[in-house]
Amino acid sequence: MPGWGTRIRWSAFTAWHLRHESSLPFWPLERVLAVQARRIRQIAAFAAREVPFYREAFRSAGLRPKECRSAADLARLPLLRKEEVSRHPERFRPERLNRASLRLHSSGTSGKARTIDYDDRALFLALAHGYRQRLVLARVLGRTTGYREAVIARPEGLPVQIRRFYETHSWFPSRVELERIIISPAESYTQIFRRLEEFQPDAVFGYGSHLGAFYRWMAGNNTGGHLPRVIFYGADRMPDADRTLIEEKLGIPVFSFYQSAESLRIAFQCERRQGLHLSLDQIAVRVIDSSGHDAPPGGRGEIVISNLTNRATVLLNYSLGDIVTVASGPCPCGRSLPIIDRIEGRADDLVRLPDGSSIHALSALEGVQAVPGVIQVQIVQEELRRFLLRAVCSPEADWPVIEKRFASVLSSTLGDGLTLQIERVPEIAPDSSGKVRAVVSRITGLSSR
């Protein structure tokens, strides 16, 4: 366990960086971009000097790190995809300097498990920057600390991994800050309902699609019971119909934020809830159309980011694989940070259960992705109890053993009585949108009882 010296150091570091968090989103954009430009130069110099992939990339592009000041400059580097990082993570880590303090394991709804290393400085910068979202929620809760929060997420998901690190390396967060429980999204709706009734949270956080389906179930069953003062979500998109139901029928304001394993703070939603503000002091962002050109205001495209703070796994000009809509104008809230109107590419299907409830895609994926020798998986729900599982495996993988493990894992996750077809395939093709969906449900027209 880290000693007092470590805790004092990172607590002081976090407190120091908190001092601008309430004002920075309102700074003139030029001042924010000056911070971004400085961090771009610093990360570019580090990457070109220490990271194998970027040593080659800068040299091949004829690009000098001191020339890098914007996302447009970083666009001269190769466009990086998740597949390359998943297959060769060591090429994006510094060779001489062991900077990793935390290795995040992300199963991801792309179906490809990834490990992203973080250094402690980047982690505590992310903790401080999270105060922007906290201040927005405080407008509803009436306070920034001392409330009760229920997190409906996998026990080993990213939020839990990161919070555990903070609790052992600093005095942020603490029970004085807030009291929290973790509820698995693999639990039935009835179990989740009972846990929330017992805990009586002020705020509920989780995956957008799962929270939407859960509160739709609550409203459809007229269960009554405790309602939180605010709901906020990440990881995937909440359907518009569910968000409208929660806000208008149940009277609970809903906020979202945008983050990933590759960059812990990308964008957050303000009180207006009309888009998500991009944290340009921490990331450089482009939105590109199908031809690779910048999407115009009001246009749709693929979001490409550069993480400007993390030096344990360096990712520059990196495609998240999400489709977003570029805002056509500033937000009326007064913040200068530009916004994206919506994220359209992260609404992965839920797995439906016969009782009318559902579990999130990530819960179904976690066990099968952990089977040794598995590179990528896709689960297709053909009917309530009929599933097809496709798997890409390493050449040396023991396929009969993998088949048995898959059957056991899905039975424990989804229940007995499954009809399961398992196929070993060389690759999993993308759908018509160009995205590879890790969980596909062909169940339509189900009521959410």
C-alpha positions, 0 to 999 in steps of 0.5 A: 500500500502507498505510504503517507508521503504518496497520499500527501503528494497526490492529494496536494497535486489534486487540490492544486489543479482543482483551483481552475476547474470552476473557471477554465470552461469559461475562459476565452477559447484562445486561452484554452487553446494556448494550454492545449498547444503547450501540452501538444508540444510536450507530448509530441516531444516525449512520443518522438523521443521515447515511444517506438511507434511514434519515433517511426511515425514522426520520422516517416511524416517528416514532422518535428515535434516543435511544429505540433501545436494543434489537432491539425498538426497531429493529423500528419501522423498515421490515423490510429485504430483500436485494432493496432493498439490491441495487437501491439500495445507495447509499441505505444509505451515508452521503452526506457521509462517505466511510467505505468501506475495503473493498467486499465483493462477494458473489454469494450463494446467493440468486442476487443479487450484492450489494456491501457497504461496510465501514469499517476500524474495523468490519473490525478489530472483526470480526477481534478478535471472531473470536478467540471462535471461535479459542479454541473451535478451540484446545481441539481443536488445542491452540493458537491460533496456528502451525497449518496451515489449508486453506480450500476456498473461491472464490479471490475469496470473502469470506474471501479478500477480507477476509484480504487487507485484514487482511494489507495494513493490519495485522500481523494475521494473519501466517504466525506466526499460521497458515499457510494455502492456498486451494483452489477448490471448483470443483476435482475431489474428486481434485484437492482430495484431492491438495492436502490430502495435500501441505499436511497441514492441521491445520484445514479450512474451507469451505462446509458442503454441499461439505465434507460431500459431499467427506468423504462421497466420501473415506469411500465410496472408502476413500481413506485419507490425511491427516485434519485435526484439526478441520473448521469451516464457514460459508456454508451448512449441512452435512447432518446425515448428513454431519456424523455421518459425519465425526465418527463414522466419520472421528473429526473434530470439526466446528464451524460459525459464522454470518456473512454479507456484511452482518454478519461475525460473527453466531454461533459454535459452542462446544465443546458443538456444540449450537447457535450463540452469538449475538454480541449485542455486535455485532448486534441480533437478532430471529427472526420468524414468518410473521406478523411476531411474535417466534418463541417458544423452540423455534420457527422463524422468519426471522432479522432482524439489525442490524449495530451496528458498520459505518458504511459500509453501514448495515443495521438491521432487515435480513432475512437470509432464513434460517430458524432455530430458537430455542433453548429454553434456555441452553447448558450451556457457561456462556456467557451469549450466547443460542443458536439451535439450528440454521440451516435455510435455507442448504443450497443444492444442489450441482451434481452431476458425472458422476464422482460428485463435485460443486461448490458452488453458489457456484462455478457462480454466480460466472461467470454473475452477473458477465456485464454486464446480469444482475440475477439468475440461477437454475441448474436441473440437470435431469439430469447433463448437462442444465441450465436457466438462468433470467436476469433482466436489465436492459432495455438488456441485449444478450440474444444476447451474454448467451446466448453468455457464459452458454454459455461460462461454464458450459462452462468451469465444468461441462465440455463436452457440456452440454445447456443451455436459457437463458431470459430471465424477468421474475422468478424465483419463490420455492419452496414455502418462500418462498426463491429458490434460485439453484441447484436440483439435481433429481438424487437417489439418486446415490452419492458415489463 
